[in-house]
Structures are given as structure tokens and as C-alpha cells.
Amino acid sequence: MATVHLRVKTNNEWNTIYFRFKQSKVFDIECSSGLKIPNKRWSTIKSEVLPTKNFNHDKVNQDLTDLERFVMGEYNVDIKTNAVFNSKWLKEKISKFQNRETKNESIDKVKFFTNYIHSFIEDSKTTKTRNNTFIKPRTIQHYNTTLIKIKAFEDFQGVKLRITDIDLKFHTLFIQFLEKQQKLNPNTIGGYVDDIKLMINNADKRGIEINKEIKLSGFYTPTNKTKDIYLKEDEINEIFNHKFKLEYLDNARDWFIIGLRTGLRISDFLKLNKKKLVDGFIEKNTLKTDFPVIIPIHDQVQFILDKRNGKFPREISDQKFNDYIKKVCEEVKIDEMTEGAKMDEVIIKKDGKKETIYRKKTGTYKKYELVSSHICRRSFATNLYGKIDTLTIMKITGHKTEAQFLSYIKITPKEYAEKLKAYWKNAPKI
């Protein structure tokens, strides 16, 4: 029968209690329990810490009793699996008891949250969705960013989160950390909270112990109403008709018009080439959703192709496109004061040093300052809404539900009122 013996080896100011685990001649192993006590406070006869002033000896003795029970319990389970009982085995069990990483992946990934996230991400790379397609690289990338944020939170709090620590208290502290320390907006934070919910629910389905507080309404996803903008038809036409003296702005303007008149994401329209032109249509499988899209060629897009001998504009990077279209709109004088959000410098302190980061900041700016690649799809959908049926627009933009599509439309209440006014003006008189 296996037995436990405790002892102190040294005679220093503070001394480690060692845990010896033995079964006759089968094995005899010993390692640190991780618990330390003041000098001369160990009773060899009673195998416990003596009553000590200004030291919680009762807690240490209870920890030792609990550790012994835990190791014996693990032993009784592992002996049935023909486990090897050596120093490595004992260290792993003590580390598991003390809530520390054991460096054994199979143990750590079902106990610690970041270890589980890493395992979840690796599994996601080969997991198929309900549609029998692999999870998109951008989704995997977002999972990795969530892992980075969790690790930053652990460093800030000085903790190693267990899966069971993901509760309402964690929810509150994590959101506060992302708001105050990382300077993130509610929608961005909400994306990380959604990932956390997904990962914890996945762990629950696998039979891993979780904290059920994540199922409560209090574990909400932060969000705020976005103040996204779009370009109206007359503004797009002004951009199209403007004569740019600088070639790089002319090239960027042509790509901009293509984005505005196709409704494609930047990752798709900047990759267009002559092979995608088929009998007066643009045919493409979108990068993000792998959704086949067929779009009729708008007159302005055809003009751009004709002016370039049937070719699309010169290739340009996403970053330069976003930089240049602001200059395009500025030169065209799309500069009315508009409420929205744009990337701005934020100074934070990290490890006692000032550091510059970039975060979206809400305010009132000249409209061209708020322009980015996202305005292309949003303008396309908004300008067509109400002129043709919603399903047709959705088939091009790739929105799967009408609710999702309608949240993308950026017509203001005043613009709706103006539409109604125009309708009444042109309606048959009784």
C-alpha cells in the first residue's frame, strides 16, 4: 500500500516541506510540496507544523492534509492505467493540486484557460463548419488576438486563469481592463467576449468543468451604436468626374469607384483582374465567405476599364488605398463636418513608460477624415436600398440575413423623412 511521509531537510530561516510517496519496493519518490515554514516549527513526530505566532500554521497543515488526499486519489485512478510512478508523475500531481501549470498538455488544457484556448485554436484549424467548409483564417486570427488579450489581462492581474475562473467577476474585470488599459471601444471588446463565450461553451460540450455564470444574462456582449458614414450618389459622381493631376490619386480614385460600384470588400475588389470579367459581368468568389458573386459592370466601372485598355487600375496595397482615398475625398472637397469615429493616437503608460497606440475615437470631423475602405460596401448597399429589392442587394453584398443587412444600412432618420416627402410630392393628387 502506498504511503506518504513529510519532512523538512534544511535548517534555514524558511524551509520547504518535502513530500515523499512510497510503496514498498515498487517506488520511492520525493519532491517539494511547494509549502514553506519558519525555522524550527516542524514536528517530526506529529508530521505537522507547530503552532506559530504570526504564521497561519493551521492553513499549511490543512493544505498538507488535502495534498495527501489528492495525491492518493490520483494514484488510485492512475494505477488502473498502468501509469509510471516517478518524480515526474509526483511533480505533475503536486503542481495540479497547487493550481500551477504541469507542462503536461493533456492536464493543463482542461484546467487553465489560455492553455485551453491554444488547444481550441489548433483544433479550429482542421475543424469544418456546418457547411462542410474550414474555419476562415481571419476567424483563426481573431481567436489568436483574443488569446493575446487574455494573456495581457493575466499579466495585469498577476493571475493564471483557470477555466472555472471565467465568471461574472472575470467579465467585469476583463471589460474594465480592455476599456481603461487597452483603450478599446465596446464593439471591439464585444468581439473578444463573444470568442470567450464560444470557447467556454465548447469546453462545456467536451465535459470540461466550467463556471455556469457564463450562461447568465450578466455575461453580456458589450456593444455601441456605430456612427459609420456612407457616400451619397452625388458625392460618388463628384469623385468620378474630378480630374486628378497626380497619377497615384487618379489610380486610387479608379479603385475607389470600383469598390463603390461593386459592393465588394477591399480584399476582393483590389484583387480583380481581366479574368473576372465575363460577358458584361464581374464574377468572383469572395475571399471572406467563399461566396460566388456575379455583379453587372456599372457604367463608371466600364469607363475606367476602357480608359485603361480593358485592364483594372495598377495594383495598390490595402494601407495605401485607405490613405489615398482620404486625399481623394479631401481634394474633391467632401469636407462637411460629420459625426463618426476615426483612428487616433492614444498615449498610455506601460511598465512605467509612455507608449503610443492607435484606437478609434468618436467625434465630429471633416467627412474625408472618416473615409476608409469599409465605406465602399456600405455606400453600395445604402444607395441601392429602397430602389431594388433587398434580396438582390444581399446576394451581391453577401449578407445572409435581412437583419444583418439592415444593420449595415446607414440612412439617417432625416433622409428617410426626405424620401417620404419626395414620395408625397410626386404621388398622384386626389
Contacts in CASP RR format, 6 or more apart in sequence:
PFRMAT RR
TARGET T0000
AUTHOR 0000-0000-0000
METHOD contacts of the structure
MODEL  1
MATVHLRVKTNNEWNTIYFRFKQSKVFDIECSSGLKIPNKRWSTIKSEVL
PTKNFNHDKVNQDLTDLERFVMGEYNVDIKTNAVFNSKWLKEKISKFQNR
ETKNESIDKVKFFTNYIHSFIEDSKTTKTRNNTFIKPRTIQHYNTTLIKI
KAFEDFQGVKLRITDIDLKFHTLFIQFLEKQQKLNPNTIGGYVDDIKLMI
NNADKRGIEINKEIKLSGFYTPTNKTKDIYLKEDEINEIFNHKFKLEYLD
NARDWFIIGLRTGLRISDFLKLNKKKLVDGFIEKNTLKTDFPVIIPIHDQ
VQFILDKRNGKFPREISDQKFNDYIKKVCEEVKIDEMTEGAKMDEVIIKK
DGKKETIYRKKTGTYKKYELVSSHICRRSFATNLYGKIDTLTIMKITGHK
TEAQFLSYIKITPKEYAEKLKAYWKNAPKI
1 23 0 8 1.000
2 21 0 8 1.000
2 22 0 8 1.000
2 23 0 8 1.000
2 72 0 8 1.000
2 75 0 8 1.000
3 21 0 8 1.000
3 22 0 8 1.000
3 23 0 8 1.000
4 19 0 8 1.000
4 20 0 8 1.000
4 21 0 8 1.000
4 22 0 8 1.000
4 68 0 8 1.000
4 71 0 8 1.000
4 72 0 8 1.000
5 20 0 8 1.000
5 22 0 8 1.000
5 47 0 8 1.000
6 17 0 8 1.000
6 18 0 8 1.000
6 19 0 8 1.000
6 20 0 8 1.000
6 33 0 8 1.000
6 47 0 8 1.000
6 48 0 8 1.000
6 64 0 8 1.000
7 17 0 8 1.000
7 18 0 8 1.000
7 20 0 8 1.000
7 42 0 8 1.000
7 44 0 8 1.000
7 47 0 8 1.000
8 15 0 8 1.000
8 16 0 8 1.000
8 17 0 8 1.000
8 18 0 8 1.000
8 37 0 8 1.000
8 42 0 8 1.000
9 15 0 8 1.000
9 16 0 8 1.000
9 18 0 8 1.000
10 16 0 8 1.000
11 39 0 8 1.000
11 40 0 8 1.000
12 39 0 8 1.000
13 38 0 8 1.000
13 39 0 8 1.000
14 36 0 8 1.000
14 37 0 8 1.000
14 38 0 8 1.000
14 39 0 8 1.000
15 36 0 8 1.000
15 37 0 8 1.000
15 38 0 8 1.000
15 39 0 8 1.000
15 42 0 8 1.000
16 32 0 8 1.000
16 33 0 8 1.000
16 34 0 8 1.000
16 35 0 8 1.000
16 36 0 8 1.000
17 32 0 8 1.000
17 33 0 8 1.000
17 34 0 8 1.000
17 35 0 8 1.000
17 36 0 8 1.000
17 37 0 8 1.000
17 42 0 8 1.000
17 60 0 8 1.000
17 64 0 8 1.000
18 30 0 8 1.000
18 31 0 8 1.000
18 32 0 8 1.000
18 33 0 8 1.000
19 30 0 8 1.000
19 31 0 8 1.000
19 32 0 8 1.000
19 33 0 8 1.000
19 67 0 8 1.000
19 71 0 8 1.000
19 90 0 8 1.000
19 94 0 8 1.000
20 28 0 8 1.000
20 29 0 8 1.000
20 30 0 8 1.000
21 27 0 8 1.000
21 28 0 8 1.000
21 29 0 8 1.000
21 30 0 8 1.000
21 71 0 8 1.000
21 75 0 8 1.000
21 85 0 8 1.000
21 90 0 8 1.000
22 28 0 8 1.000
22 29 0 8 1.000
23 85 0 8 1.000
26 85 0 8 1.000
27 85 0 8 1.000
27 86 0 8 1.000
29 85 0 8 1.000
29 86 0 8 1.000
29 87 0 8 1.000
29 89 0 8 1.000
29 90 0 8 1.000
30 87 0 8 1.000
30 90 0 8 1.000
31 87 0 8 1.000
31 90 0 8 1.000
31 91 0 8 1.000
31 94 0 8 1.000
32 94 0 8 1.000
33 64 0 8 1.000
33 67 0 8 1.000
33 94 0 8 1.000
34 94 0 8 1.000
34 98 0 8 1.000
35 60 0 8 1.000
35 63 0 8 1.000
35 64 0 8 1.000
37 49 0 8 1.000
37 52 0 8 1.000
37 55 0 8 1.000
37 57 0 8 1.000
37 60 0 8 1.000
38 52 0 8 1.000
38 55 0 8 1.000
41 49 0 8 1.000
41 50 0 8 1.000
41 52 0 8 1.000
41 55 0 8 1.000
41 57 0 8 1.000
42 48 0 8 1.000
42 49 0 8 1.000
42 50 0 8 1.000
43 49 0 8 1.000
43 50 0 8 1.000
48 61 0 8 1.000
48 64 0 8 1.000
49 55 0 8 1.000
49 57 0 8 1.000
49 60 0 8 1.000
49 61 0 8 1.000
49 64 0 8 1.000
50 57 0 8 1.000
51 57 0 8 1.000
66 97 0 8 1.000
67 94 0 8 1.000
67 97 0 8 1.000
70 93 0 8 1.000
70 97 0 8 1.000
71 90 0 8 1.000
71 93 0 8 1.000
71 94 0 8 1.000
71 97 0 8 1.000
74 93 0 8 1.000
74 96 0 8 1.000
75 85 0 8 1.000
78 85 0 8 1.000
78 89 0 8 1.000
83 89 0 8 1.000
91 102 0 8 1.000
92 102 0 8 1.000
92 103 0 8 1.000
92 104 0 8 1.000
92 107 0 8 1.000
95 101 0 8 1.000
95 102 0 8 1.000
96 102 0 8 1.000
96 107 0 8 1.000
96 111 0 8 1.000
99 111 0 8 1.000
99 160 0 8 1.000
99 162 0 8 1.000
100 160 0 8 1.000
101 108 0 8 1.000
101 112 0 8 1.000
101 115 0 8 1.000
101 160 0 8 1.000
102 108 0 8 1.000
105 115 0 8 1.000
105 119 0 8 1.000
108 115 0 8 1.000
109 115 0 8 1.000
109 116 0 8 1.000
109 118 0 8 1.000
109 119 0 8 1.000
110 116 0 8 1.000
110 163 0 8 1.000
110 203 0 8 1.000
110 208 0 8 1.000
111 162 0 8 1.000
111 163 0 8 1.000
112 160 0 8 1.000
112 161 0 8 1.000
112 162 0 8 1.000
112 163 0 8 1.000
113 150 0 8 1.000
113 161 0 8 1.000
113 162 0 8 1.000
113 163 0 8 1.000
113 165 0 8 1.000
113 166 0 8 1.000
114 147 0 8 1.000
114 150 0 8 1.000
114 151 0 8 1.000
114 154 0 8 1.000
114 160 0 8 1.000
114 161 0 8 1.000
116 163 0 8 1.000
116 199 0 8 1.000
116 203 0 8 1.000
116 208 0 8 1.000
117 143 0 8 1.000
117 146 0 8 1.000
117 147 0 8 1.000
117 150 0 8 1.000
117 199 0 8 1.000
118 147 0 8 1.000
120 143 0 8 1.000
120 199 0 8 1.000
120 202 0 8 1.000
120 203 0 8 1.000
121 140 0 8 1.000
121 143 0 8 1.000
121 144 0 8 1.000
121 147 0 8 1.000
124 135 0 8 1.000
124 139 0 8 1.000
124 140 0 8 1.000
124 143 0 8 1.000
125 134 0 8 1.000
125 135 0 8 1.000
125 140 0 8 1.000
126 134 0 8 1.000
127 134 0 8 1.000
127 135 0 8 1.000
128 134 0 8 1.000
128 135 0 8 1.000
129 135 0 8 1.000
133 290 0 8 1.000
136 288 0 8 1.000
136 289 0 8 1.000
138 288 0 8 1.000
142 191 0 8 1.000
142 195 0 8 1.000
143 195 0 8 1.000
143 199 0 8 1.000
145 192 0 8 1.000
146 191 0 8 1.000
146 192 0 8 1.000
146 195 0 8 1.000
146 196 0 8 1.000
146 199 0 8 1.000
149 178 0 8 1.000
149 182 0 8 1.000
149 192 0 8 1.000
150 161 0 8 1.000
150 174 0 8 1.000
150 196 0 8 1.000
152 177 0 8 1.000
152 182 0 8 1.000
153 161 0 8 1.000
153 173 0 8 1.000
153 174 0 8 1.000
153 177 0 8 1.000
153 178 0 8 1.000
154 160 0 8 1.000
154 161 0 8 1.000
156 177 0 8 1.000
156 181 0 8 1.000
157 173 0 8 1.000
157 177 0 8 1.000
159 165 0 8 1.000
161 170 0 8 1.000
163 200 0 8 1.000
163 203 0 8 1.000
163 208 0 8 1.000
163 209 0 8 1.000
163 210 0 8 1.000
163 211 0 8 1.000
164 209 0 8 1.000
164 210 0 8 1.000
164 211 0 8 1.000
165 211 0 8 1.000
166 196 0 8 1.000
166 200 0 8 1.000
166 210 0 8 1.000
166 211 0 8 1.000
166 214 0 8 1.000
167 211 0 8 1.000
167 213 0 8 1.000
167 214 0 8 1.000
168 213 0 8 1.000
168 216 0 8 1.000
168 218 0 8 1.000
168 219 0 8 1.000
171 193 0 8 1.000
171 218 0 8 1.000
171 219 0 8 1.000
171 220 0 8 1.000
174 192 0 8 1.000
174 193 0 8 1.000
175 189 0 8 1.000
175 193 0 8 1.000
175 222 0 8 1.000
178 184 0 8 1.000
178 188 0 8 1.000
178 189 0 8 1.000
178 192 0 8 1.000
179 189 0 8 1.000
181 348 0 8 1.000
183 346 0 8 1.000
183 348 0 8 1.000
183 357 0 8 1.000
183 359 0 8 1.000
184 359 0 8 1.000
185 224 0 8 1.000
185 341 0 8 1.000
185 359 0 8 1.000
185 360 0 8 1.000
185 362 0 8 1.000
186 222 0 8 1.000
186 223 0 8 1.000
186 224 0 8 1.000
187 222 0 8 1.000
187 223 0 8 1.000
187 224 0 8 1.000
187 226 0 8 1.000
188 360 0 8 1.000
189 222 0 8 1.000
190 221 0 8 1.000
190 222 0 8 1.000
190 223 0 8 1.000
191 221 0 8 1.000
193 219 0 8 1.000
193 220 0 8 1.000
193 221 0 8 1.000
193 222 0 8 1.000
194 221 0 8 1.000
196 214 0 8 1.000
197 214 0 8 1.000
197 219 0 8 1.000
197 221 0 8 1.000
200 210 0 8 1.000
200 214 0 8 1.000
201 214 0 8 1.000
203 210 0 8 1.000
204 210 0 8 1.000
213 219 0 8 1.000
226 341 0 8 1.000
227 339 0 8 1.000
227 340 0 8 1.000
227 341 0 8 1.000
227 362 0 8 1.000
228 340 0 8 1.000
228 374 0 8 1.000
228 375 0 8 1.000
228 378 0 8 1.000
228 410 0 8 1.000
229 338 0 8 1.000
229 340 0 8 1.000
229 367 0 8 1.000
229 370 0 8 1.000
229 371 0 8 1.000
229 375 0 8 1.000
229 378 0 8 1.000
229 410 0 8 1.000
230 375 0 8 1.000
230 378 0 8 1.000
230 379 0 8 1.000
230 382 0 8 1.000
230 383 0 8 1.000
230 410 0 8 1.000
231 239 0 8 1.000
231 260 0 8 1.000
231 334 0 8 1.000
231 371 0 8 1.000
231 375 0 8 1.000
231 379 0 8 1.000
232 379 0 8 1.000
232 383 0 8 1.000
233 383 0 8 1.000
235 332 0 8 1.000
235 334 0 8 1.000
236 257 0 8 1.000
236 260 0 8 1.000
236 261 0 8 1.000
236 379 0 8 1.000
236 383 0 8 1.000
238 332 0 8 1.000
238 334 0 8 1.000
239 253 0 8 1.000
239 256 0 8 1.000
239 257 0 8 1.000
239 328 0 8 1.000
239 329 0 8 1.000
239 332 0 8 1.000
239 334 0 8 1.000
240 253 0 8 1.000
240 257 0 8 1.000
240 300 0 8 1.000
242 253 0 8 1.000
242 328 0 8 1.000
242 331 0 8 1.000
242 332 0 8 1.000
244 250 0 8 1.000
244 253 0 8 1.000
244 328 0 8 1.000
244 331 0 8 1.000
248 324 0 8 1.000
249 324 0 8 1.000
249 327 0 8 1.000
249 328 0 8 1.000
249 331 0 8 1.000
251 313 0 8 1.000
251 314 0 8 1.000
251 316 0 8 1.000
252 316 0 8 1.000
252 320 0 8 1.000
252 321 0 8 1.000
252 324 0 8 1.000
252 325 0 8 1.000
252 327 0 8 1.000
252 328 0 8 1.000
253 325 0 8 1.000
253 328 0 8 1.000
254 304 0 8 1.000
254 308 0 8 1.000
254 313 0 8 1.000
255 269 0 8 1.000
255 270 0 8 1.000
255 312 0 8 1.000
255 313 0 8 1.000
255 316 0 8 1.000
255 321 0 8 1.000
256 321 0 8 1.000
256 325 0 8 1.000
256 328 0 8 1.000
256 376 0 8 1.000
257 300 0 8 1.000
257 301 0 8 1.000
257 304 0 8 1.000
258 269 0 8 1.000
258 272 0 8 1.000
258 301 0 8 1.000
258 304 0 8 1.000
258 312 0 8 1.000
258 313 0 8 1.000
259 266 0 8 1.000
259 269 0 8 1.000
259 376 0 8 1.000
259 377 0 8 1.000
259 380 0 8 1.000
260 375 0 8 1.000
260 376 0 8 1.000
260 379 0 8 1.000
260 380 0 8 1.000
261 298 0 8 1.000
261 300 0 8 1.000
261 301 0 8 1.000
261 380 0 8 1.000
262 269 0 8 1.000
262 282 0 8 1.000
262 295 0 8 1.000
262 298 0 8 1.000
262 301 0 8 1.000
262 376 0 8 1.000
262 380 0 8 1.000
262 396 0 8 1.000
263 269 0 8 1.000
263 295 0 8 1.000
263 376 0 8 1.000
263 377 0 8 1.000
263 380 0 8 1.000
263 381 0 8 1.000
263 396 0 8 1.000
263 397 0 8 1.000
264 272 0 8 1.000
264 284 0 8 1.000
264 286 0 8 1.000
264 293 0 8 1.000
264 295 0 8 1.000
264 376 0 8 1.000
264 377 0 8 1.000
265 286 0 8 1.000
265 287 0 8 1.000
265 288 0 8 1.000
265 373 0 8 1.000
265 376 0 8 1.000
265 377 0 8 1.000
266 318 0 8 1.000
266 321 0 8 1.000
266 373 0 8 1.000
266 374 0 8 1.000
266 376 0 8 1.000
267 287 0 8 1.000
267 288 0 8 1.000
267 318 0 8 1.000
268 284 0 8 1.000
268 286 0 8 1.000
268 287 0 8 1.000
268 288 0 8 1.000
269 376 0 8 1.000
270 315 0 8 1.000
270 316 0 8 1.000
270 318 0 8 1.000
270 321 0 8 1.000
271 287 0 8 1.000
272 282 0 8 1.000
272 284 0 8 1.000
272 312 0 8 1.000
273 312 0 8 1.000
274 310 0 8 1.000
274 311 0 8 1.000
274 312 0 8 1.000
276 282 0 8 1.000
276 283 0 8 1.000
276 284 0 8 1.000
277 283 0 8 1.000
277 297 0 8 1.000
277 305 0 8 1.000
280 296 0 8 1.000
280 297 0 8 1.000
281 294 0 8 1.000
281 295 0 8 1.000
281 296 0 8 1.000
281 297 0 8 1.000
282 293 0 8 1.000
282 294 0 8 1.000
282 295 0 8 1.000
282 296 0 8 1.000
282 297 0 8 1.000
282 301 0 8 1.000
283 292 0 8 1.000
283 293 0 8 1.000
283 294 0 8 1.000
283 295 0 8 1.000
284 292 0 8 1.000
284 293 0 8 1.000
284 295 0 8 1.000
285 291 0 8 1.000
285 292 0 8 1.000
285 293 0 8 1.000
286 292 0 8 1.000
286 293 0 8 1.000
286 398 0 8 1.000
289 398 0 8 1.000
291 398 0 8 1.000
293 395 0 8 1.000
293 396 0 8 1.000
293 398 0 8 1.000
295 396 0 8 1.000
297 305 0 8 1.000
304 312 0 8 1.000
304 313 0 8 1.000
305 311 0 8 1.000
305 312 0 8 1.000
316 324 0 8 1.000
318 373 0 8 1.000
321 373 0 8 1.000
322 372 0 8 1.000
322 373 0 8 1.000
325 371 0 8 1.000
325 372 0 8 1.000
325 373 0 8 1.000
326 368 0 8 1.000
326 369 0 8 1.000
326 371 0 8 1.000
326 372 0 8 1.000
327 368 0 8 1.000
329 335 0 8 1.000
329 367 0 8 1.000
329 368 0 8 1.000
329 371 0 8 1.000
330 366 0 8 1.000
330 368 0 8 1.000
334 367 0 8 1.000
334 368 0 8 1.000
334 371 0 8 1.000
335 366 0 8 1.000
335 367 0 8 1.000
335 368 0 8 1.000
336 366 0 8 1.000
336 367 0 8 1.000
337 364 0 8 1.000
337 365 0 8 1.000
337 366 0 8 1.000
337 367 0 8 1.000
338 364 0 8 1.000
338 365 0 8 1.000
338 366 0 8 1.000
338 367 0 8 1.000
338 370 0 8 1.000
339 362 0 8 1.000
339 363 0 8 1.000
339 364 0 8 1.000
340 362 0 8 1.000
340 363 0 8 1.000
340 364 0 8 1.000
340 365 0 8 1.000
340 370 0 8 1.000
341 360 0 8 1.000
341 361 0 8 1.000
341 362 0 8 1.000
341 363 0 8 1.000
341 370 0 8 1.000
342 360 0 8 1.000
342 361 0 8 1.000
342 365 0 8 1.000
342 369 0 8 1.000
342 370 0 8 1.000
343 358 0 8 1.000
343 359 0 8 1.000
343 360 0 8 1.000
343 361 0 8 1.000
344 358 0 8 1.000
344 359 0 8 1.000
344 360 0 8 1.000
344 361 0 8 1.000
345 356 0 8 1.000
345 357 0 8 1.000
345 358 0 8 1.000
346 356 0 8 1.000
346 357 0 8 1.000
346 358 0 8 1.000
346 359 0 8 1.000
346 361 0 8 1.000
347 354 0 8 1.000
347 355 0 8 1.000
347 356 0 8 1.000
348 354 0 8 1.000
348 355 0 8 1.000
348 357 0 8 1.000
349 355 0 8 1.000
377 397 0 8 1.000
377 408 0 8 1.000
378 408 0 8 1.000
378 410 0 8 1.000
380 393 0 8 1.000
380 396 0 8 1.000
380 397 0 8 1.000
381 393 0 8 1.000
381 397 0 8 1.000
381 405 0 8 1.000
381 408 0 8 1.000
381 409 0 8 1.000
382 408 0 8 1.000
382 409 0 8 1.000
382 410 0 8 1.000
382 411 0 8 1.000
384 393 0 8 1.000
385 393 0 8 1.000
385 409 0 8 1.000
385 411 0 8 1.000
390 402 0 8 1.000
390 405 0 8 1.000
393 405 0 8 1.000
394 400 0 8 1.000
394 402 0 8 1.000
394 405 0 8 1.000
397 405 0 8 1.000
397 408 0 8 1.000
399 405 0 8 1.000
399 408 0 8 1.000
END
